[in-house]
Structure formats: C-alpha cells, structure tokens
Amino acid sequence: MDAIGYNDDCYEIYYMKESGLKLLLAGLGQEGWYGLFSVKVNKDTANETLAGLYQDGVIDWDDSGDAVKVRQPFAGMLDAMLEKKVCVTAQMPWEDAFVRCFYLSASASVLTQKSRREEKTLGMAKLSLPRWMRLLEDDCGRMETGESCILTCQSSKNGRVYRRIQVKRSGLRSFFLEWEGDEDGKLSCMLEELAGALTAALGLDWLYLD
C-alpha cells in the first residue's frame, strides 16, 4: 500500500502494488486472476514482496513467524473479491477517465483502478452495492447524448466473458442498452430506471440493491 486517500467521489482508496495483491490472491488459491492486472506472480521475489506488504501494514506475521495474516480493510476486500469471482469492467468514453474494475459479492463491491502516480499500482475501495450502482449511474449520467460506454461482466477466475454491454445515452434523460454474451438483448430506459436496466443487462439478478 503506497497511500490512503479520497477520490473525487468521496470514498476511501487504499493503494497496493499489483504484485502484492496477486501474491495474496495466489496464497488464497487463486493463481490466475482477471481484472486490471498487468503483472504475473514472480515466485522468485515472493519474500521481497511479502516484506513490502508487511512494511506497508497490509499483512502481519503470526506468532510463529511462518504464516501471514492479512490486516483490515484488505482482508474484507479479498473476501468480497473471492466470494462470487465475478467482476465488471467499466470503460467510459472520456480520454482521461479511469478504467475501473469492480469485483462483486452478494453484498459489496470492491473497486479497483490503476494509479496515475505509481506504475503497476492499484487503488482499491470497498463499496456497498447501492453505492456501486450509484457510481455507475453517475458515470453514465455524465455522458453527452450520443456517447456510450462499455461494461464487461466476466469471471475473475478464468476470464470468461458473461456479458458485454454498450450503454448509449440516446436523449436528454433516455438510454439504450445493447448486450451480447450468454444471452443477447436490447433495452431502453429513462434515467430513473437506469439502475434496474443495468442490473438486468449485466445478468446480475442475485444482486440485492435495495
């Protein structure tokens, strides 16, 4: 973890090297992992990576010194990421927009986005599902008429794409969603109906957003 800060949407972000996060996931049995990663686990530098995680306050050693315990809030984020092994990547149309990947559980979302200050570093934040959906709604609501974004729902374990959705702003308060994947479909909605439309288009009926 390099730093803790707040972004413009007012949620707390924790920064961690991609190599450290992938090593922790591998230690939990997930050698392969999909999302925003651009590095592979290097077992030759595992001890060095663990030492860095300890120095940054991400992990502790148990009393024996042989086992690692992940500290909060990182342990809670890892638990959520591993629960469903489903993620949604959001690519907005603006040149300066973050590419964000959200790992979903039945009750929470873990946001990840690449740091603009540090190479191979991810910012992470745990959000409630309603907060995650409001974030997607806000981003879609910022689009001008005619602009569109791409949402990709996939397995974070093996990379299988379940759905890829194009969300287009078709009018002042209207949107058109079109997707392909396990089932193809189209849907039109108004701004106030967008959360339900996004949930349906992504095929995430198991989410509870109330």
C-alpha positions in Angstrom: 0.0 0.0 0.0 1.5 3.3 -1.0 -1.0 5.7 0.4 -4.6 6.2 1.6 -6.7 9.0 0.1 -10.1 10.1 -1.0 -11.0 10.5 -4.7 -13.5 12.9 -6.2 -16.4 10.6 -5.4 -15.6 10.7 -1.7 -14.7 7.2 -0.9 -11.5 6.0 0.7 -9.0 4.4 -1.6 -6.1 2.1 -0.5 -3.2 1.7 -2.8 -1.3 -1.6 -3.2 1.3 -2.9 -5.7 -0.3 -5.2 -8.2 2.4 -7.8 -7.4 1.4 -7.7 -3.8 -2.3 -8.2 -4.5 -1.6 -11.0 -6.9 0.7 -12.7 -4.4 -2.0 -12.5 -1.7 -4.6 -13.9 -4.1 -2.2 -16.8 -5.1 -1.8 -17.5 -1.4 -5.5 -17.9 -1.2 -5.5 -20.4 -4.0 -6.2 -18.1 -7.0 -3.1 -18.4 -9.2 -4.9 -16.9 -12.2 -6.9 -13.7 -11.8 -8.6 -11.4 -14.2 -9.3 -7.6 -14.0 -6.8 -4.8 -14.4 -3.6 -6.7 -13.6 -0.6 -6.3 -15.9 1.9 -8.4 -14.0 2.2 -12.1 -13.1 3.3 -13.5 -9.7 7.0 -13.8 -9.6 7.8 -16.5 -7.1 11.5 -15.6 -7.1 10.7 -12.3 -5.5 7.8 -13.5 -3.2 9.8 -12.9 0.0 10.7 -9.4 -1.1 7.0 -8.7 -1.9 5.8 -10.1 1.4 8.4 -7.9 3.2 7.0 -4.9 1.4 3.4 -5.8 2.3 4.4 -6.1 6.0 6.2 -2.7 5.9 3.2 -1.1 4.4 0.8 -2.5 7.0 -1.1 -4.8 4.7 -0.1 -8.1 6.5 1.1 -9.3 9.9 3.1 -12.4 10.7 1.6 -14.8 13.2 3.4 -15.7 16.5 5.3 -18.5 14.8 6.6 -16.2 12.1 5.7 -18.8 9.4 2.1 -17.7 8.4 0.7 -14.5 7.1 -2.4 -12.7 8.4 -4.0 -10.0 6.1 -5.0 -6.9 8.0 -8.2 -5.0 7.6 -9.6 -3.5 5.4 -7.6 -5.6 2.9 -8.9 -8.9 4.4 -12.5 -7.8 3.9 -11.8 -6.7 0.3 -10.2 -10.0 -0.5 -13.1 -11.9 1.0 -15.5 -10.0 -1.2 -13.4 -10.5 -4.3 -13.3 -14.2 -3.8 -16.9 -14.8 -2.9 -18.5 -14.8 -6.3 -15.4 -14.4 -8.5 -17.4 -12.1 -10.8 -16.2 -8.7 -12.0 -17.5 -5.8 -14.1 -15.1 -3.6 -16.0 -16.3 -0.1 -16.9 -14.8 1.8 -19.8 -16.1 5.3 -20.1 -15.9 7.4 -23.3 -13.6 10.2 -22.0 -9.9 10.2 -22.7 -9.0 11.0 -19.1 -11.5 8.5 -17.5 -10.3 5.8 -15.2 -10.8 2.2 -16.4 -12.4 0.6 -13.3 -12.9 -3.0 -12.4 -15.5 -3.9 -9.8 -15.3 -7.3 -8.0 -18.8 -8.2 -6.8 -20.0 -10.2 -3.8 -23.6 -10.7 -2.7 -23.4 -7.6 -0.5 -20.5 -5.4 -1.6 -18.3 -4.3 -4.5 -14.5 -3.9 -4.5 -13.5 -1.1 -6.8 -10.0 -1.3 -8.4 -8.4 1.3 -10.7 -4.9 1.9 -11.8 -2.9 4.6 -10.0 -2.0 7.5 -12.2 1.0 8.3 -10.0 2.6 4.9 -9.4 3.2 2.3 -12.1 1.8 -1.2 -11.5 -0.2 0.0 -8.5 -3.9 -0.3 -7.9 -6.3 1.8 -5.9 -8.9 -0.2 -4.1 -12.1 0.7 -2.2 -14.9 -1.4 -0.8 -18.4 -0.1 -1.6 -21.9 -1.2 -0.8 -23.8 -2.5 -3.8 -26.1 0.6 -3.8 -23.1 2.9 -3.7 -21.5 0.9 -6.6 -24.7 1.2 -8.7 -24.9 4.9 -8.0 -21.4 5.3 -9.2 -22.2 3.6 -12.5 -25.4 5.7 -12.8 -23.4 8.9 -12.1 -20.8 8.0 -14.7 -23.5 7.1 -17.3 -25.4 10.3 -16.4 -22.3 12.4 -17.3 -22.3 11.2 -20.9 -23.5 13.5 -23.6 -26.2 12.5 -26.0 -24.7 10.1 -28.5 -21.9 9.0 -26.2 -21.6 5.4 -25.0 -19.6 3.3 -22.5 -18.8 -0.4 -22.4 -19.4 -2.7 -19.4 -17.9 -6.1 -19.4 -19.1 -8.8 -16.9 -16.7 -11.7 -16.6 -15.3 -14.4 -14.4 -12.4 -13.1 -12.5 -11.1 -16.7 -12.1 -10.8 -17.8 -15.7 -11.7 -14.6 -17.7 -14.8 -16.0 -19.3 -17.0 -13.1 -20.5 -20.6 -13.4 -19.5 -21.9 -10.2 -21.0 -20.5 -7.2 -22.8 -22.9 -4.2 -22.7 -22.9 -1.0 -24.6 -24.7 1.8 -22.7 -25.6 4.7 -25.0 -27.2 8.0 -24.0 -29.9 8.3 -26.6 -31.5 11.5 -25.3 -31.6 14.1 -22.5 -32.9 11.5 -20.0 -33.0 8.3 -22.0 -30.6 5.4 -22.6 -30.3 2.5 -24.9 -28.6 -0.7 -23.7 -27.5 -3.5 -26.0 -25.6 -6.6 -25.0 -24.1 -9.9 -26.2 -22.9 -12.9 -24.3 -24.7 -15.9 -22.8 -27.9 -14.1 -23.9 -28.2 -11.2 -26.3 -30.6 -8.4 -25.7 -31.7 -4.8 -26.0 -33.3 -2.4 -23.6 -34.4 1.2 -23.5 -34.9 3.1 -20.2 -35.1 6.5 -18.6 -32.5 7.9 -16.3 -34.5 7.0 -13.2 -34.8 3.4 -14.4 -31.1 3.0 -15.2 -30.1 1.0 -12.1 -32.6 -1.7 -12.8 -31.8 -1.7 -16.5 -28.0 -2.1 -15.8 -28.7 -5.0 -13.3 -30.8 -6.8 -15.9 -28.4 -6.2 -18.8 -25.4 -7.4 -16.7 -27.3 -10.6 -15.8 -26.7 -10.0 -12.1 -30.1 -11.0 -10.7 -28.5 -12.2 -7.5 -27.5 -8.7 -6.5 -29.6 -7.0 -3.8 -29.5 -3.3 -4.4 -32.3 -2.1 -2.1 
